[in-house]
Amino acid sequence: MNIAEMQRKYIAHFIERSETLTEAEARDYLAYLTETPDAAFRERRVVQLERYLRNLELAKEADKASEEAWMAKAREVVAIKERWEALGATWTERHDCGVGITIWTLNGTELMRRLTGTTLDEELESVRKADAKLTEEVTP
C-alpha cells in the first residue's frame, strides 16, 4: 500500500470515522511513520496508532479470556453429566410446541430439565443444583 492510501485510510478511520483501519494497515502505517521522521503529523499519528494497536491487543486478550472461561464452564457441564451417566443416569429428548426438552433421570427420579435456548450459564447452574441434590441423596 502506498503512502497516500495509508494516509487516506488513517484519516477515514480516525478523523472521518467512515472506515475501519485493519490491524495490518495500522501496523504498516506505524512502521512508515516510525521510519520517516519528517512525515506530516507524525507524532500525533504515532501516538494514535500505538493506542489503537494496544486496544486491539487488549480486546483480543479479553476475547481469549472470555472464550477460556466459557470452555471451562462447558467442560464442567460435560464432566458432571459424564459422572451422572457412570452412575446410571439417562437422558431423553422431547419436542413440545417447537421447544426441545432434555430430561435427565436416575432410577426413575428426574434430575434436571433443559430447554432449547438455555444459555451455558443457566445450564451450568441447573447442573450444579441437580448434582448437589444427587450428592446429598447418595452420600449417607
QUISULHU-V614513 format. One record per backbone hydrogen bond with DSSP energy under -0.5 kcal/mol. NH is the residue of the N-H (numbers start at 0). CO is the residue of the C=O. E is the energy in kcal/mol with one decimal. If there is no record, write none. Layout:
NH/CO/E, NH/CO/E
//
This chain:
5/1/-2.2, 6/2/-2.6, 7/3/-2.3, 8/4/-2.5, 9/5/-2.4, 10/6/-2.6, 11/7/-2.6, 12/8/-2.0, 13/9/-3.0, 14/10/-1.7, 15/10/-2.8, 16/10/-0.5, 17/11/-2.6, 18/11/-1.3, 20/18/-0.5, 25/21/-2.5, 26/22/-2.6, 27/23/-2.5, 28/24/-2.6, 29/25/-2.5, 30/26/-2.4, 31/27/-2.3, 32/28/-2.8, 33/29/-2.6, 34/30/-1.9, 35/31/-0.9, 36/34/-0.6, 38/35/-1.8, 41/38/-1.4, 44/40/-2.2, 45/41/-2.8, 46/42/-2.0, 47/43/-2.4, 48/44/-2.9, 49/45/-2.7, 50/46/-2.3, 51/47/-2.7, 52/48/-2.8, 53/49/-2.3, 54/50/-2.6, 55/51/-2.1, 56/52/-2.1, 57/53/-2.4, 58/54/-2.3, 59/55/-2.1, 60/56/-2.3, 61/57/-2.4, 62/58/-2.4, 63/59/-2.5, 64/60/-2.5, 65/61/-2.5, 66/62/-2.6, 67/63/-2.5, 68/64/-2.3, 69/65/-2.4, 70/66/-2.6, 71/67/-2.1, 72/68/-2.0, 73/69/-2.4, 74/70/-2.6, 75/71/-1.9, 76/72/-2.3, 77/73/-2.4, 78/74/-2.7, 79/75/-2.4, 80/76/-2.3, 81/77/-2.5, 82/78/-1.9, 83/79/-2.3, 84/80/-2.4, 85/81/-2.0, 86/82/-1.3, 87/84/-1.2, 88/83/-2.6, 89/104/-2.6, 91/102/-2.0, 93/100/-2.5, 95/98/-2.4, 96/94/-0.5, 98/95/-2.0, 99/97/-0.5, 100/93/-3.2, 101/113/-2.9, 102/91/-2.8, 102/100/-0.5, 103/101/-0.5, 103/111/-2.8, 104/89/-2.9, 105/108/-2.6, 108/105/-1.9, 110/103/-3.4, 111/103/-1.3, 113/101/-2.5, 115/99/-2.2, 117/114/-1.7, 122/118/-2.6, 123/119/-2.9, 124/120/-2.1, 125/121/-2.2, 126/122/-3.0, 127/123/-2.6, 128/124/-2.3, 129/125/-2.6, 130/126/-2.6, 131/127/-2.5, 132/128/-2.3, 133/129/-2.5, 134/130/-2.7, 135/131/-2.1, 136/132/-1.9, 137/133/-2.2, 138/134/-2.6
//
